[in-house]
Amino acid sequence: MTTRRTSVRLGAGAGFAGDRLDPAVELAVRGGLQYLVFECLGERTVAEGHARRRRDPALGYDPLLKRRMGAVLAPCRASGTRVVTNAGAANPGAAGAAVAGVARDLGLRGTRVAVVSGDDVLDAVRAVDPVVWETGEPVSAGRPLISANVYLGADPVVQALQEDADVVVTGRLADPSLYVGPIRHELGWDPEDDHMMGVATMTGHLLECAGQLTGGYFADPVTKPVTGLASLGFPYADVSAAGEVRLSKLSGTGGRLDARTCAEQLLYEVDDPGGYLTPDVTADFTGVTFTETGPDQVLAGGATGRTRPAQLKVTLGQDGGWLGEGQISYAGPRALQRAELAAEVVLERLVAVHGLPPGAAEVELIGTGAAFRGLASPAVDPPEVRLRVAARVDSEVAAHAVGWEVEALYTNGPAGGGGARTGVRPLVAVRSCLIPRDLVNTGVDIIEVA
């Protein structure tokens, strides 16, 4: 193992596509980081990216990418902080060009933007025709396949950093791998050292959701109070060459970072803490400990790992038809009964007038326990109810009918409906499968801003 640094500091700039900008700017300005990482991609956002790219081939990357880069590139370049992000989503090539354009507009000449390719495995999936997890049938037996993106690991990020990239833009990359790549590159860790890859993956997993680690997803005003949520600070980690991981957040920012927030994030989206599968390692978190060493300072240790899996997960996008929806509110005496009557009217007309199959539309009575999907007793005589009717259908015309019928309740009863909203959008159904690792080929292209 060749050590290049004694330690590296990495900050979380985003934990999802719609995350805040100002905590990342604070980290860029006064975090003393070597890396600022923006995790902006989920399976839903990959699917949405492909839907946008279908409408416009120049789109498909994170809609906030230019704003994020415009906010942090100048301070990052001034401090020598490098940026890594999977905000390329369904179109990393266009995303890389967009980042280069932002750097050019800011006068940041010489900025090197690396674009990681290889996560688009549509041809490989069609050739292999693997079984879809959710259906138990081959891909070819389902609806038309429009996209297939494999979860890449840290290898191409390391390659991009070795080519002196200031910004690394990827598509579908495993969330922890965004951090594993810089750690490997800076500390010289061997990718075959399963123990160190387990440590790096633990670090990435703790940081990947940004404000969740500092109390955002943790907060409850009664049982788990968190102060300063409006100015929530995002976390950073100092990782030593020996594998010591220290987590913290900037002084003066809101939120809390302690053993409890860390423990919740460690288990977030982890089915088996003893066998957390990633492209880099099969991580084992069962021995992880958190030691509070000061206010908002935690020492994390005990992670390890085993051989990485031979197969990689793929997110599939299938043509999902169209979603049509409409919402309207009822308030005052008998609000629930009026909302129920309104739903009956809409459902009857969607079948009788517009030809939707019976059962195609779903009804939610928001404010009556709808989020529990029948697992809780409904509210009795609530002061207000918001009716939502939605349907997944095959045509745009049928999708428009849903909102149309809800909006028509204004004057066609029952009484007192208000605040109607409608919406129609194309859908990409998200599914999953596995493919052999050796079918995946990655590449790195560099764009240098003149």
VMD Tcl script that draws the C-alpha trace (Angstrom):
set ca {
  {0.00 0.00 0.00}
  {1.44 3.35 -1.08}
  {0.40 6.23 1.14}
  {0.09 9.62 -0.61}
  {-1.42 11.62 2.24}
  {-1.62 11.02 5.94}
  {-5.31 11.97 5.83}
  {-8.01 13.33 3.54}
  {-11.04 15.51 4.32}
  {-14.27 14.95 2.38}
  {-17.47 16.96 2.70}
  {-21.04 16.10 1.77}
  {-22.42 18.71 -0.62}
  {-25.77 17.06 -1.33}
  {-27.70 13.98 -0.28}
  {-30.32 13.93 -3.04}
  {-31.29 15.72 -6.24}
  {-33.32 18.47 -4.59}
  {-30.96 19.23 -1.72}
  {-30.07 22.71 -0.46}
  {-27.21 24.75 -1.91}
  {-26.05 26.94 0.99}
  {-24.60 24.19 3.25}
  {-22.40 23.07 0.35}
  {-21.23 26.62 -0.24}
  {-20.30 26.93 3.44}
  {-18.24 23.76 3.21}
  {-16.57 24.98 0.02}
  {-15.67 28.33 1.58}
  {-14.53 27.37 5.07}
  {-14.46 23.59 5.28}
  {-10.79 23.10 4.43}
  {-11.80 20.18 2.22}
  {-9.86 18.20 -0.30}
  {-13.14 16.91 -1.78}
  {-16.72 18.12 -1.95}
  {-19.11 15.34 -3.00}
  {-22.61 15.78 -4.41}
  {-24.77 12.66 -4.26}
  {-27.77 13.58 -6.40}
  {-29.05 10.32 -7.78}
  {-31.64 7.75 -6.79}
  {-33.43 5.12 -8.83}
  {-36.38 7.47 -9.19}
  {-34.15 10.34 -10.33}
  {-32.39 8.13 -12.89}
  {-35.79 7.26 -14.32}
  {-36.86 10.90 -14.36}
  {-33.58 11.78 -16.09}
  {-34.31 9.32 -18.86}
  {-37.83 10.72 -19.22}
  {-36.36 14.23 -19.68}
  {-33.74 12.94 -22.12}
  {-36.49 11.31 -24.20}
  {-38.08 14.74 -24.57}
  {-34.77 16.52 -25.23}
  {-31.49 14.64 -25.96}
  {-29.51 17.52 -24.45}
  {-31.10 16.97 -21.04}
  {-31.23 14.08 -18.61}
  {-28.79 15.32 -15.97}
  {-29.62 16.87 -12.59}
  {-31.69 20.03 -13.22}
  {-29.82 21.81 -10.39}
  {-26.36 20.88 -11.67}
  {-25.51 24.27 -13.17}
  {-26.74 26.14 -10.08}
  {-24.73 23.87 -7.78}
  {-21.55 24.25 -9.80}
  {-22.08 27.98 -10.21}
  {-22.27 28.29 -6.43}
  {-19.21 26.19 -5.47}
  {-16.74 26.02 -8.36}
  {-14.99 29.33 -7.70}
  {-14.37 28.74 -3.96}
  {-13.42 25.12 -4.66}
  {-10.87 26.09 -7.27}
  {-9.50 28.79 -4.97}
  {-8.97 26.29 -2.14}
  {-7.90 23.35 -4.28}
  {-11.03 21.38 -3.40}
  {-12.00 18.82 -6.02}
  {-15.64 18.01 -6.79}
  {-17.15 14.57 -7.37}
  {-20.80 14.09 -8.32}
  {-23.17 11.58 -9.87}
  {-25.40 14.43 -11.08}
  {-24.75 13.30 -14.65}
  {-27.73 10.98 -14.10}
  {-29.01 9.78 -17.48}
  {-26.68 11.97 -19.54}
  {-23.20 12.39 -17.98}
  {-21.71 13.61 -21.27}
  {-24.09 16.57 -21.47}
  {-23.59 17.16 -17.74}
  {-19.81 17.36 -18.15}
  {-20.21 19.88 -20.97}
  {-22.59 21.89 -18.77}
  {-20.06 21.97 -15.91}
  {-17.32 23.06 -18.30}
  {-19.63 25.82 -19.52}
  {-20.18 27.04 -15.96}
  {-16.43 27.06 -15.32}
  {-15.88 29.00 -18.55}
  {-18.50 31.57 -17.61}
  {-16.80 32.00 -14.21}
  {-13.44 32.56 -15.87}
  {-11.97 29.40 -14.33}
  {-9.60 28.58 -17.15}
  {-7.72 25.34 -16.97}
  {-10.51 23.56 -15.08}
  {-10.46 19.88 -15.96}
  {-13.83 18.14 -16.00}
  {-13.83 14.34 -16.17}
  {-16.85 12.50 -17.55}
  {-17.23 8.87 -16.45}
  {-19.02 6.57 -18.89}
  {-19.95 2.91 -18.80}
  {-23.02 2.81 -16.59}
  {-25.30 2.65 -19.66}
  {-25.58 -1.13 -20.19}
  {-28.76 -1.21 -22.25}
  {-27.23 -3.35 -25.02}
  {-25.72 -5.80 -22.53}
  {-29.01 -6.23 -20.70}
  {-30.90 -6.86 -23.92}
  {-28.29 -9.45 -24.92}
  {-28.24 -11.27 -21.57}
  {-31.99 -10.89 -20.91}
  {-31.69 -11.27 -17.12}
  {-34.54 -11.91 -14.71}
  {-36.24 -8.80 -13.32}
  {-36.34 -8.87 -9.52}
  {-39.78 -7.36 -9.17}
  {-41.54 -9.68 -11.66}
  {-39.49 -12.87 -11.71}
  {-39.62 -12.81 -15.52}
  {-36.96 -12.04 -18.15}
  {-36.56 -8.42 -19.21}
  {-37.88 -9.31 -22.66}
  {-41.21 -10.41 -21.18}
  {-41.99 -6.97 -19.76}
  {-42.85 -3.55 -21.11}
  {-40.45 -1.96 -23.62}
  {-37.03 -1.32 -22.10}
  {-35.79 2.25 -22.53}
  {-32.79 2.37 -20.19}
  {-30.45 0.22 -18.12}
  {-27.88 1.77 -15.79}
  {-25.47 -0.34 -13.76}
  {-24.13 0.70 -10.37}
  {-20.47 1.47 -11.02}
  {-17.86 1.38 -8.28}
  {-14.93 3.64 -7.44}
  {-12.50 2.50 -10.16}
  {-13.38 5.10 -12.83}
  {-13.41 7.88 -10.21}
  {-9.87 6.92 -9.22}
  {-8.86 6.96 -12.89}
  {-10.37 10.42 -13.36}
  {-8.53 11.78 -10.32}
  {-5.29 10.26 -11.57}
  {-5.84 12.30 -14.74}
  {-5.90 15.48 -12.62}
  {-9.62 16.15 -12.87}
  {-10.89 19.10 -10.85}
  {-14.49 17.91 -11.26}
  {-15.61 14.32 -11.78}
  {-19.09 13.82 -13.25}
  {-20.63 10.36 -13.33}
  {-23.95 8.75 -14.07}
  {-25.19 5.81 -12.00}
  {-22.49 5.23 -9.40}
  {-23.03 3.50 -6.08}
  {-23.51 6.22 -3.48}
  {-20.61 5.25 -1.17}
  {-18.30 4.86 -4.18}
  {-18.38 8.63 -4.70}
  {-16.32 8.80 -1.51}
  {-14.40 5.53 -1.86}
  {-12.77 6.83 -5.05}
  {-11.18 9.94 -3.51}
  {-10.15 8.01 -0.37}
  {-8.43 5.36 -2.47}
  {-6.74 7.94 -4.64}
  {-5.46 10.16 -1.85}
  {-4.47 7.50 0.68}
  {-3.22 4.91 -1.77}
  {-5.48 2.17 -0.46}
  {-5.42 -1.11 -2.38}
  {-8.83 -1.89 -3.95}
  {-8.24 -5.55 -3.08}
  {-7.83 -4.73 0.63}
  {-11.34 -5.70 1.71}
  {-10.88 -4.32 5.22}
  {-9.91 -0.84 4.04}
  {-12.63 -0.88 1.39}
  {-15.08 -1.65 4.19}
  {-13.79 1.39 6.11}
  {-14.05 3.60 3.02}
  {-17.55 2.33 2.26}
  {-18.68 2.99 5.83}
  {-17.39 6.56 5.47}
  {-19.19 7.05 2.19}
  {-22.41 5.55 3.48}
  {-22.40 7.82 6.53}
  {-21.80 10.94 4.43}
  {-23.83 10.16 1.33}
  {-27.15 11.56 2.61}
  {-25.58 14.82 3.82}
  {-27.99 16.45 6.30}
  {-29.40 13.12 7.44}
  {-26.17 12.58 9.40}
  {-26.44 15.97 11.09}
  {-29.98 15.50 12.33}
  {-32.22 16.22 9.36}
  {-33.93 12.87 8.91}
  {-33.35 12.15 12.59}
  {-35.26 15.10 14.04}
  {-38.45 14.78 16.04}
  {-39.51 17.77 18.16}
  {-40.45 15.61 21.15}
  {-38.27 12.50 21.27}
  {-35.21 13.63 19.30}
  {-34.92 17.42 19.30}
  {-32.56 19.06 16.82}
  {-31.88 22.80 16.93}
  {-31.18 25.02 13.94}
  {-32.78 22.89 11.23}
  {-33.23 25.99 9.07}
  {-29.43 26.38 9.00}
  {-28.58 22.68 9.04}
  {-24.87 22.11 8.46}
  {-23.70 19.26 6.24}
  {-21.07 16.81 7.56}
  {-17.50 16.12 6.62}
  {-15.05 13.36 7.49}
  {-11.31 13.23 8.11}
  {-10.01 9.80 7.09}
  {-6.47 8.84 8.04}
  {-4.19 6.52 6.12}
  {-4.46 4.08 9.02}
  {-8.26 3.95 8.66}
  {-9.36 6.30 11.44}
  {-12.57 8.15 10.55}
  {-13.56 11.35 12.33}
  {-16.91 12.94 11.51}
  {-17.88 16.55 12.17}
  {-19.71 19.62 10.91}
  {-18.80 23.28 10.70}
  {-19.05 25.40 13.83}
  {-21.96 27.81 13.84}
  {-24.19 25.62 11.68}
  {-27.43 24.05 12.83}
  {-28.19 20.43 13.54}
  {-26.47 17.82 15.65}
  {-23.90 15.13 14.95}
  {-23.51 12.44 17.60}
  {-23.54 8.69 18.09}
  {-27.31 8.52 17.70}
  {-27.48 10.37 14.39}
  {-24.58 8.28 13.11}
  {-26.19 5.00 14.17}
  {-29.43 5.85 12.38}
  {-27.61 6.77 9.18}
  {-25.42 3.66 9.32}
  {-28.54 1.47 9.15}
  {-30.33 3.62 6.58}
  {-31.26 1.54 3.50}
  {-29.13 -1.36 4.74}
  {-30.87 -4.73 4.62}
  {-27.98 -6.78 6.04}
  {-25.41 -4.85 8.10}
  {-23.12 -7.87 7.92}
  {-23.23 -8.08 4.14}
  {-23.86 -4.67 2.58}
  {-23.26 -5.28 -1.14}
  {-21.51 -2.56 -3.13}
  {-19.44 -2.69 -6.35}
  {-16.28 -2.11 -4.28}
  {-16.72 -4.54 -1.39}
  {-19.17 -6.60 0.62}
  {-19.10 -4.33 3.65}
  {-19.57 -5.57 7.20}
  {-20.91 -2.94 9.61}
  {-21.75 -5.27 12.50}
  {-18.69 -4.20 14.51}
  {-19.03 -0.45 13.92}
  {-18.77 1.79 16.98}
  {-19.29 5.52 17.42}
  {-17.41 7.48 20.08}
  {-18.28 11.12 20.76}
  {-15.01 13.03 21.11}
  {-16.48 16.52 21.45}
  {-19.45 18.65 20.42}
  {-20.53 17.47 16.95}
  {-17.46 15.26 16.68}
  {-17.62 11.48 16.36}
  {-14.94 8.84 15.89}
  {-16.23 5.93 13.78}
  {-14.52 2.57 13.71}
  {-15.01 -1.17 13.40}
  {-16.04 -1.51 9.76}
  {-14.53 -4.22 7.62}
  {-15.39 -6.11 4.46}
  {-15.22 -9.20 2.28}
  {-14.75 -9.88 -1.42}
  {-16.88 -7.69 -3.65}
  {-19.78 -9.39 -5.49}
  {-19.29 -10.91 -8.94}
  {-22.53 -9.36 -10.21}
  {-23.65 -5.75 -10.26}
  {-27.09 -4.29 -9.76}
  {-28.76 -2.59 -12.72}
  {-31.58 -0.06 -12.59}
  {-33.95 -0.68 -15.48}
  {-36.24 1.90 -16.99}
  {-39.30 0.57 -18.79}
  {-41.97 2.49 -20.63}
  {-44.51 3.09 -17.89}
  {-47.20 4.88 -19.87}
  {-48.64 8.10 -18.42}
  {-49.67 9.34 -15.00}
  {-52.70 11.58 -14.74}
  {-53.81 13.08 -11.45}
  {-56.11 15.64 -9.93}
  {-56.54 17.05 -6.44}
  {-59.25 19.11 -4.77}
  {-59.97 20.11 -1.16}
  {-63.13 19.99 0.94}
  {-63.42 21.75 4.31}
  {-65.98 22.23 7.04}
  {-68.89 20.02 8.17}
  {-69.04 16.65 6.41}
  {-65.79 17.31 4.53}
  {-65.01 13.58 4.48}
  {-68.44 12.60 3.15}
  {-68.23 15.22 0.39}
  {-64.73 14.08 -0.59}
  {-65.92 10.46 -0.71}
  {-68.85 11.45 -2.91}
  {-66.53 13.41 -5.18}
  {-64.31 10.35 -5.56}
  {-67.29 8.19 -6.49}
  {-68.32 10.69 -9.18}
  {-64.84 10.86 -10.70}
  {-64.33 7.09 -10.71}
  {-67.72 6.49 -12.32}
  {-67.08 9.04 -15.07}
  {-63.54 7.84 -15.80}
  {-64.99 4.43 -16.65}
  {-68.30 5.41 -18.25}
  {-67.22 8.49 -20.21}
  {-63.49 8.08 -20.80}
  {-63.18 4.31 -21.04}
  {-60.62 3.71 -18.32}
  {-60.68 0.13 -17.01}
  {-62.41 -0.30 -13.65}
  {-59.78 -0.14 -10.90}
  {-57.28 1.82 -13.00}
  {-57.60 4.93 -10.82}
  {-56.52 5.17 -7.20}
  {-58.06 7.43 -4.58}
  {-56.40 9.05 -1.57}
  {-58.31 11.00 1.05}
  {-55.45 13.04 2.42}
  {-56.00 14.06 6.03}
  {-57.81 10.86 7.00}
  {-54.80 8.58 7.44}
  {-54.21 7.96 3.73}
  {-50.45 7.59 4.22}
  {-51.06 4.42 6.28}
  {-52.75 2.66 3.34}
  {-55.52 1.16 5.47}
  {-53.27 0.18 8.37}
  {-54.68 2.83 10.70}
  {-58.19 3.81 11.68}
  {-59.39 6.70 9.50}
  {-59.93 10.09 11.04}
  {-63.51 10.77 12.16}
  {-65.07 14.00 10.91}
  {-61.79 15.76 9.97}
  {-62.06 19.53 9.46}
  {-60.63 19.26 5.96}
  {-59.85 16.55 3.40}
  {-57.90 16.74 0.18}
  {-59.01 14.31 -2.49}
  {-56.36 12.95 -4.84}
  {-57.25 10.76 -7.81}
  {-54.45 9.29 -9.91}
  {-54.21 6.72 -12.69}
  {-51.40 5.10 -14.66}
  {-52.67 4.75 -18.21}
  {-51.33 4.02 -21.69}
  {-52.21 7.28 -23.42}
  {-51.71 10.98 -22.74}
  {-55.37 11.64 -23.59}
  {-56.54 9.21 -20.90}
  {-54.13 10.77 -18.40}
  {-55.57 14.24 -19.01}
  {-59.06 12.90 -18.35}
  {-58.21 12.22 -14.71}
  {-57.39 15.82 -13.80}
  {-60.14 17.11 -16.04}
  {-62.80 15.20 -14.15}
  {-61.45 16.30 -10.77}
  {-61.36 19.95 -11.82}
  {-64.92 19.67 -13.16}
  {-66.09 19.02 -9.62}
  {-65.90 22.80 -9.04}
  {-69.35 23.32 -10.52}
  {-70.66 19.77 -10.84}
  {-70.66 18.93 -7.15}
  {-70.45 18.11 -4.39}
  {-70.48 21.49 -2.68}
  {-67.52 23.48 -1.53}
  {-64.62 22.02 -3.50}
  {-61.62 24.31 -3.94}
  {-57.94 24.49 -4.75}
  {-58.03 22.04 -7.65}
  {-54.72 21.04 -9.23}
  {-54.07 18.74 -12.16}
  {-51.01 17.12 -13.67}
  {-49.92 14.79 -16.48}
  {-46.49 13.27 -17.07}
  {-44.90 10.36 -18.88}
  {-43.69 7.53 -16.66}
  {-40.62 5.36 -16.62}
  {-41.23 2.26 -14.53}
  {-38.21 1.44 -12.35}
  {-37.12 -2.19 -12.08}
  {-33.90 -4.00 -11.14}
  {-31.74 -6.93 -12.21}
  {-28.17 -8.23 -12.00}
  {-25.52 -8.63 -14.69}
  {-21.99 -10.10 -14.52}
  {-19.31 -7.58 -13.64}
  {-17.22 -8.47 -16.69}
  {-19.91 -7.11 -19.03}
  {-19.28 -3.57 -17.78}
  {-16.67 -1.35 -19.43}
  {-15.97 2.13 -18.07}
  {-14.22 5.11 -19.59}
  {-13.10 8.60 -18.64}
  {-13.09 11.62 -20.95}
  {-11.51 14.94 -19.98}
  {-12.86 18.34 -20.93}
  {-10.37 21.15 -20.26}
  {-11.70 24.69 -20.10}
  {-9.63 26.94 -22.35}
}
mol new
graphics top color blue
foreach p $ca { graphics top sphere $p radius 0.5 }
foreach p [lrange $ca 0 end-1] q [lrange $ca 1 end] { graphics top cylinder $p $q radius 0.2 }
display resetview
